[in-house]
Amino acid sequence: MEFRWNEWNVKHLTRHGIEPSEAAHVVESARRPFPLRRGDDRWVVWGRTAGARLLQVVFVVEDDGRVYVIHARPLTDREKRSYRKGGKP
């Protein structure tokens, strides 16, 4: 899986305390029921980073097949409980 990183999405992630490698790991290791389609072209994934943090990552798949992350943040406590029970957003 190939990702496209640029100044905008890297800066956006770091504002939320997320490294690009963490977001990429969550997308690459998505397990059912994820990724979930949100809207016409957006996808959302909840998952664990390699360091075990729980994140939400929102991305689009570009025409060339690359993944472009548009948002990522830590899950809230409520979302963490839901995730651990096999729930989804």
WOPE-V269327 format. One record per backbone hydrogen bond with DSSP energy under -1.0 kcal/mol. CO is the residue of the C=O (numbers start at 1). NH is the residue of the N-H. Records with the same first field share a line. If there is no record, write none. Layout:
CO: NH, NH
//
This chain:
2: 67
6: 10
7: 11
8: 12
9: 13
10: 14
11: 15
13: 16, 18
14: 17
19: 23
20: 24
21: 25
22: 26
23: 27
24: 28
25: 29
27: 30
31: 34
36: 44
42: 38
43: 59
44: 36
45: 57
47: 55
49: 52
53: 49
54: 75
55: 47
56: 73
57: 45
58: 70, 71
59: 43
60: 68
62: 65
66: 62
67: 4
68: 60
71: 58
73: 56
76: 80
77: 81
78: 82
79: 83
80: 84
81: 85
82: 87
83: 86
//
